[in-house]
Amino acid sequence: MPGTIRSELGDDSLAAARAEKRLVRNLVHTSDDPAGARREYGTWYGPGRTLQVSDFDRCSVILCKPDAVERRLVDAVLERIAAAGVTVASRLDVTVQPWQAHVHYWDLLVDAAWFPDRNIPECLDDAYAGKPVTVALAFGEPGIHALLRQLIGHFDPTRAAAGTIRGDLGNDSLDAALAQKRLVHNLVHTSDDPDAARRDFGTWFGAARRGLLISPTGVPLQPTHADR
C-alpha cells in the first residue's frame, strides 16, 4: 500500500523474483508475534547477549488485598504460593491510590450496568483507596497463571474448594457482600494471563521498577529449548 516502507522504497517484485528463481528483495522484516520475536532474538543476537525484558508467560503479579493485610495473612498467602513451586520475589507494600483500584478493576467499571444494586466506583474506593496492600512477583513456567488461579480458588470463598487459599483462609461470602452492597473480601489476586500480568505490573509496580522483571537468579527470563 502507498505509505508503507516496501511500497515507497522497494524496487523489486514477486514476478521478477519468480522469473529469476530467487527470493523477493523487500528491504525489511519485523517479528510477526512474541514467539517470533523470541526466536529471532536468538537467531540474530545469539545466546551471548541477554534480552533485558521479561517474559510475562512466566511471570504473574500477586496482589494481597486489604483484608489479607488486615487479618495478617500476607505471609501465609505468599508461603502457600511459594510451596506450589513458584518463586515469589520483589515483595512490596503499597498504599493504594484510587486510580490503581480503578485500573485494576477496569472490567467492573466497564460492566457497571450489570450491578444496578451497587455503585462500583464507590465500592472500589471504599475497599481499596488509602488502604495497605502487598504485591509481589511470581516466577515460574508457562502456565503459571492458570496454576495460581487454581491455587487461590473461586472468587466467592464459600464456593472455593478445600485446599485453595480462599477456601482455607477466606471468611467472607458473595451473599454477605451483596447484602452489604460491597465487593467480596477474598484475600488475594493473581494475574489472569500474560496480558493481565503486564497490565498488573504497570498498575502496582510501575515502569520505574521494570528492573524487577529479571528473575531472582539475576538472569532475565529466557525461552526454554522447546520454545526455540
C-alpha positions as CSV (number, residue, x, y, z in Angstrom):
1,M,0.0,0.0,0.0
2,P,1.2,3.6,-0.6
3,G,2.8,5.0,2.5
4,T,4.4,1.7,3.5
5,I,8.2,1.2,3.5
6,R,8.1,-1.5,0.9
7,S,5.8,0.4,-1.4
8,E,7.7,3.6,-1.3
9,L,11.3,2.3,-1.1
10,G,11.2,-1.1,-2.7
11,D,12.4,-1.7,-6.3
12,D,11.7,-5.4,-6.7
13,S,8.6,-7.6,-7.4
14,L,7.4,-11.1,-6.9
15,A,7.1,-11.6,-10.7
16,A,10.8,-10.7,-11.1
17,A,11.8,-12.9,-8.2
18,R,9.9,-15.9,-9.7
19,A,11.4,-15.3,-13.1
20,E,14.9,-15.3,-11.7
21,K,14.1,-18.1,-9.2
22,R,15.1,-16.2,-6.1
23,L,13.6,-14.6,-3.0
24,V,11.9,-11.2,-3.2
25,R,14.1,-8.3,-2.2
26,N,11.8,-6.4,0.1
27,L,14.1,-4.4,2.4
28,V,13.0,-5.2,5.9
29,H,11.4,-7.8,8.3
30,T,9.9,-7.4,11.7
31,S,8.8,-10.2,14.0
32,D,5.3,-11.5,13.5
33,D,4.4,-12.1,17.1
34,P,6.1,-12.6,20.5
35,A,7.1,-16.2,19.7
36,G,8.7,-15.0,16.5
37,A,10.5,-12.2,18.3
38,R,11.9,-14.7,20.9
39,R,13.1,-17.0,18.1
40,E,14.6,-14.2,16.0
41,Y,16.4,-12.7,19.0
42,G,18.2,-16.0,19.4
43,T,18.9,-16.1,15.7
44,W,20.3,-12.7,15.2
45,Y,21.7,-11.7,18.6
46,G,22.8,-15.1,19.9
47,P,23.0,-16.5,23.4
48,G,25.8,-14.2,24.5
49,R,23.5,-11.1,24.5
50,T,20.9,-11.0,27.2
51,L,17.4,-9.8,26.3
52,Q,16.5,-7.3,29.0
53,V,12.8,-7.8,29.0
54,S,10.5,-10.1,31.0
55,D,8.5,-12.9,29.5
56,F,5.1,-12.5,31.0
57,D,4.3,-16.1,30.1
58,R,6.4,-17.0,33.1
59,C,5.6,-14.1,35.4
60,S,2.5,-13.2,37.4
61,V,1.6,-10.4,39.8
62,I,0.3,-11.3,43.2
63,L,-1.9,-8.8,45.0
64,C,-2.6,-9.5,48.7
65,K,-5.7,-7.4,49.2
66,P,-6.6,-5.1,52.2
67,D,-8.4,-7.9,54.0
68,A,-5.3,-10.1,53.8
69,V,-3.2,-7.3,55.3
70,E,-5.8,-6.5,58.0
71,R,-6.0,-10.2,59.0
72,R,-2.2,-10.6,58.9
73,L,-2.4,-13.4,56.4
74,V,0.1,-12.0,53.8
75,D,2.9,-14.3,54.9
76,A,0.6,-17.3,54.9
77,V,-0.7,-16.5,51.4
78,L,2.8,-16.0,49.9
79,E,4.1,-19.1,51.6
80,R,1.4,-21.2,50.1
81,I,2.1,-19.8,46.7
82,A,5.8,-20.5,47.1
83,A,5.0,-24.0,48.2
84,A,3.4,-24.7,44.8
85,G,6.9,-24.5,43.2
86,V,6.7,-20.8,42.3
87,T,9.4,-18.3,43.0
88,V,8.0,-15.3,44.9
89,A,10.1,-12.2,44.7
90,S,10.1,-8.4,44.9
91,R,7.6,-8.1,47.7
92,L,6.4,-4.5,48.1
93,D,4.0,-2.8,50.5
94,V,1.7,-0.2,48.7
95,T,-0.8,2.3,49.9
96,V,-3.5,2.1,47.2
97,Q,-4.2,5.2,45.2
98,P,-7.8,5.4,43.9
99,W,-6.6,5.2,40.3
100,Q,-4.9,1.9,40.9
101,A,-8.0,0.2,42.1
102,H,-10.0,1.6,39.2
103,V,-7.4,0.5,36.6
104,H,-7.1,-2.9,38.3
105,Y,-10.9,-3.4,38.2
106,W,-11.4,-1.8,34.8
107,D,-13.7,-4.7,33.8
108,L,-16.1,-4.0,36.7
109,L,-16.2,-0.3,35.8
110,V,-16.9,-1.1,32.1
111,D,-19.7,-3.6,33.1
112,A,-21.0,-1.4,35.9
113,A,-24.5,-1.5,34.4
114,W,-24.7,-5.2,35.3
115,F,-24.5,-4.2,39.0
116,P,-27.5,-1.8,39.4
117,D,-27.6,-2.5,43.2
118,R,-24.0,-1.2,43.7
119,N,-22.1,1.9,42.9
120,I,-18.9,0.2,41.6
121,P,-16.6,3.3,41.8
122,E,-17.7,3.9,45.4
123,C,-17.2,0.2,46.2
124,L,-13.7,0.3,44.8
125,D,-12.8,3.4,46.7
126,D,-14.2,2.1,49.9
127,A,-12.4,-1.3,49.6
128,Y,-9.0,0.0,48.4
129,A,-8.4,3.7,48.4
130,G,-5.8,4.7,51.0
131,K,-5.5,1.1,52.3
132,P,-2.4,-1.0,52.5
133,V,-1.8,-4.0,50.2
134,T,1.2,-6.1,49.5
135,V,2.2,-7.0,46.0
136,A,4.9,-9.4,44.7
137,L,6.1,-11.1,41.6
138,A,5.7,-14.8,40.9
139,F,8.1,-16.5,38.5
140,G,7.6,-20.0,37.1
141,E,7.0,-21.9,33.9
142,P,4.5,-21.2,31.1
143,G,1.1,-22.0,32.6
144,I,1.9,-20.2,35.8
145,H,-1.3,-18.0,35.5
146,A,-3.6,-21.0,35.4
147,L,-1.7,-22.7,38.2
148,L,-2.0,-19.7,40.5
149,R,-5.7,-19.1,39.7
150,Q,-6.4,-22.7,40.6
151,L,-4.4,-22.4,43.8
152,I,-6.2,-19.3,45.0
153,G,-9.7,-20.7,44.3
154,H,-13.2,-19.4,43.4
155,F,-13.8,-15.7,44.0
156,D,-16.5,-16.5,46.5
157,P,-14.7,-18.1,49.4
158,T,-17.7,-20.2,50.3
159,R,-17.5,-21.8,46.9
160,A,-13.7,-22.2,46.8
161,A,-12.5,-25.8,47.1
162,A,-10.8,-27.1,50.2
163,G,-7.0,-26.8,49.7
164,T,-7.2,-23.5,47.9
165,I,-6.2,-20.3,49.6
166,R,-9.6,-18.7,49.5
167,G,-11.3,-21.9,50.6
168,D,-9.0,-22.5,53.6
169,L,-8.4,-18.9,54.7
170,G,-11.4,-16.9,53.4
171,N,-14.1,-15.7,55.8
172,D,-16.4,-13.8,53.5
173,S,-19.1,-14.7,51.0
174,L,-20.8,-13.3,47.9
175,D,-24.1,-13.3,49.7
176,A,-22.8,-11.1,52.5
177,A,-21.1,-8.8,50.0
178,L,-24.3,-8.4,48.0
179,A,-26.4,-7.8,51.2
180,Q,-23.9,-5.0,52.2
181,K,-23.5,-3.7,48.6
182,R,-19.8,-4.1,48.6
183,L,-17.0,-6.2,47.0
184,V,-16.2,-9.7,48.2
185,H,-13.2,-9.9,50.6
186,N,-11.2,-12.8,49.1
187,L,-7.7,-12.1,50.2
188,V,-5.6,-12.3,47.0
189,H,-5.5,-11.8,43.3
190,T,-3.1,-13.2,40.7
191,S,-2.9,-12.2,37.1
192,D,-5.3,-14.0,34.8
193,D,-2.9,-14.3,31.8
194,P,0.3,-12.8,30.4
195,D,-1.6,-9.6,29.1
196,A,-3.1,-9.1,32.6
197,A,0.3,-9.6,34.2
198,R,1.8,-6.9,32.0
199,R,-1.1,-4.5,33.0
200,D,-0.9,-5.5,36.7
201,F,2.8,-4.8,36.8
202,G,2.3,-1.3,35.4
203,T,-0.6,-0.7,37.9
204,W,1.1,-1.9,41.1
205,F,4.9,-1.7,40.4
206,G,5.1,1.0,37.7
207,A,7.5,1.4,34.8
208,A,10.2,2.8,37.1
209,R,10.6,-0.6,38.7
210,R,10.9,-2.5,35.4
211,G,14.3,-3.7,36.6
212,L,12.4,-6.1,38.8
213,L,11.4,-8.0,35.7
214,I,14.6,-10.0,35.9
215,S,14.3,-13.4,37.6
216,P,15.6,-13.7,41.2
217,T,18.7,-15.5,39.9
218,G,19.8,-12.3,38.2
219,V,19.2,-13.7,34.8
220,P,16.3,-12.3,32.7
221,L,13.7,-14.9,31.9
222,Q,14.7,-16.8,28.7
223,P,12.8,-19.2,26.4
224,T,13.3,-22.9,27.0
225,H,14.8,-25.1,24.3
226,A,11.2,-26.2,23.5
227,D,10.2,-22.6,22.7
228,R,13.0,-22.0,20.2
